[in-house]
Amino acid sequence: MGAQSLDKDFLQYWMRLSVVEKQSLFQVAKHYVELKDDATPISIEQYNIEIDEAMKRMDTGEFYTHDQVKEMSKGWLNGK
């Protein structure tokens, strides 16, 4: 499938979405492109440092439980 054909097909589906659905998908696409642009790999050493730092934060109680994250996420779709 060529790029022009894909663009045409995408637009046909895009036009059928509500404004809220378009906003949601746009944020996903934007986030994906930003991640792709910032995809500089880190070294194993840096990775291990970040893991050690995360483990220390967990040991001191700096984390959210699954239930806390579920409660926090309830407002995410509403922009809160």
MARLUM-157791 format. One record per residue: residue in one letter; residue number from 1; y, x, z negated of N, C-alpha, C in turn. Coordinates in steps of 0.001 Angstrom, whole numbers. Atoms other than C-alpha are relative to their C-alpha. Layout:
<sites>
- resn_resi_n_Y_n_X_n_Z_ca_Y_ca_X_ca_Z_c_Y_c_X_c_Z
- A_NUM_Y_X_Z_Y_X_Z_Y_X_Z .
...
</sites>
This chain:
<sites>
- resn_resi_n_Y_n_X_n_Z_ca_Y_ca_X_ca_Z_c_Y_c_X_c_Z
- M_1_-1178_861_0_0_0_0_1228_898_0 .
- G_2_-1213_-794_-103_3332_1484_1048_1058_-435_-995 .
- A_3_-1066_276_960_6466_1617_-1073_765_-1273_360 .
- Q_4_-741_1197_-408_8241_-1055_981_-798_-1264_-300 .
- S_5_852_1153_272_5308_-3436_679_-71_-274_-1503 .
- L_6_52_146_1454_5063_-2796_-3056_1306_-567_-538 .
- D_7_-1308_520_424_8807_-3386_-3510_122_-1488_327 .
- K_8_-69_1403_-419_8553_-6657_-1577_-858_-872_-918 .
- D_9_889_752_888_5572_-7840_-3643_576_-96_-1405 .
- F_10_-584_-20_1337_7288_-6806_-6870_1130_-1022_-98 .
- L_11_-1131_928_26_10419_-8785_-5999_-445_-1458_12 .
- Q_12_495_1382_-19_8395_-11915_-5276_-410_-444_-1402 .
- Y_13_393_340_1372_6947_-11808_-8788_1206_25_-926 .
- W_14_-1183_-147_848_10220_-10669_-10378_844_-1275_19 .
- M_15_-838_1191_-145_12051_-13727_-9040_-577_-1200_-747 .
- R_16_645_1126_693_9561_-16021_-10804_93_111_-1522 .
- L_17_-79_-214_1443_10289_-14599_-14265_1270_-601_-580 .
- S_18_-1193_479_704_12679_-16031_-16830_881_1198_-347 .
- V_19_-922_-1069_383_15689_-14032_-17982_-588_819_-1151 .
- V_20_589_-697_1148_13928_-13165_-21256_-1149_891_459 .
- E_21_1114_-801_-519_10823_-11976_-19391_511_1199_793 .
- K_22_-589_-1104_-757_12976_-9892_-17044_577_1061_-931 .
- Q_23_-567_-956_953_14806_-8312_-19972_-1106_820_-661 .
- S_24_1112_-677_651_11515_-7472_-21651_-634_1029_930 .
- L_25_615_-922_-959_9961_-5928_-18542_957_1135_382 .
- F_26_-974_-1040_-301_13170_-4062_-17770_8_1061_-1093 .
- Q_27_28_-961_1104_13091_-2466_-21224_-1250_865_58 .
- V_28_1245_-768_-129_9473_-1420_-20679_150_1040_1116 .
- A_29_-164_-924_-1126_10283_119_-17279_993_1110_-352 .
- K_30_-1013_-987_395_13385_1838_-18666_-594_1013_-972 .
- H_31_629_-879_990_11425_3244_-21603_-1006_927_688 .
- Y_32_988_-792_-735_8654_4432_-19272_673_1138_761 .
- V_33_-708_-1023_-768_11120_6296_-17040_605_1046_-936 .
- E_34_-572_-953_956_12863_7856_-20048_-1074_914_-565 .
- L_35_1102_-829_494_9510_9053_-21414_-451_993_1061 .
- K_36_429_-853_-1111_8553_10426_-18019_1003_1142_211 .
- D_37_-1040_-1011_-176_11885_12267_-17740_-6_1015_-1130 .
- D_38_-11_-864_1173_11432_13732_-21220_-1413_434_-364 .
- A_39_1410_-299_240_7787_14717_-20831_-258_1501_-100 .
- T_40_194_-1429_187_8194_18344_-21839_-1104_202_-1026 .
- P_41_1083_-189_962_4905_19352_-23431_394_998_-1100 .
- I_42_-262_-922_1098_5028_21040_-26822_-1205_915_-173 .
- S_43_1087_-955_222_2971_24005_-27886_-949_-520_-1077 .
- I_44_976_339_1045_-135_23729_-30058_607_309_-1372 .
- E_45_-620_-372_1277_1820_25510_-32778_995_-1060_-452 .
- Q_46_-980_1029_346_4654_22961_-32654_-700_-1301_-370 .
- Y_47_785_1202_296_2126_20122_-32595_-549_66_-1423 .
- N_48_565_-157_1341_432_21483_-35717_1082_-57_-1082 .
- I_49_-1118_80_951_3803_21898_-37473_379_-1460_-230 .
- E_50_-378_1413_120_4667_18261_-36730_-1064_-798_-753 .
- I_51_1073_675_740_1264_17096_-38005_96_333_-1483 .
- D_52_-131_-402_1406_1709_19113_-41216_1181_-700_-671 .
- E_53_-1176_680_558_5182_17640_-41737_-291_-1480_-239 .
- A_54_347_1420_145_3856_14119_-41182_-932_-207_-1188 .
- M_55_935_106_1126_1028_14703_-43663_739_143_-1336 .
- K_56_-788_-175_1225_3539_15908_-46278_791_-1273_-302 .
- R_57_-736_1255_211_5635_12758_-45746_-939_-1085_-517 .
- M_58_972_988_473_2523_10639_-46210_-368_261_-1460 .
- D_59_355_-355_1377_1614_12526_-49401_1083_-399_-993 .
- T_60_-1101_379_894_5067_11734_-50834_323_-1493_81 .
- G_61_-199_1447_-66_4772_8042_-49930_969_-458_1064 .
- E_62_-945_358_-1065_7072_8116_-46897_-761_-536_1207 .
- F_63_701_636_-1095_5170_5698_-44681_83_-1507_-183 .
- Y_64_54_1458_51_4855_2006_-43864_-1449_-426_97 .
- T_65_1350_555_-94_1695_8_-44430_-84_-889_1236 .
- H_66_206_890_-1140_200_-2130_-41689_709_-1332_-222 .
- D_67_-660_1276_305_1471_-5277_-43404_1518_125_92 .
- Q_68_-1447_-202_-98_4989_-3825_-43664_449_54_1459 .
- V_69_-351_-99_-1417_5035_-2985_-39959_-111_-1362_680 .
- K_70_122_1347_-561_3795_-6468_-39067_1233_-829_-363 .
- E_71_-1179_757_437_6643_-7965_-41105_1254_493_715 .
- M_72_-1166_-578_-680_9210_-5581_-39582_27_-419_1472 .
- S_73_56_264_-1436_8019_-6334_-36033_334_-1448_356 .
- K_74_-285_1413_-294_8628_-10079_-36339_1384_-179_609 .
- G_75_-1349_140_-531_12317_-9562_-35569_272_828_1244 .
- W_76_-240_-896_-1131_11889_-7008_-32777_266_-746_1299 .
- L_77_-219_737_-1253_11650_-9544_-29959_1305_-766_-15 .
- N_78_-1278_718_112_14747_-11302_-31266_1181_942_-86 .
- G_79_-1077_-984_42_16752_-8055_-31273_532_273_-1380 .
- K_80_-457_-216_1373_16954_-7838_-35063_-527_1306_-529 .
</sites>
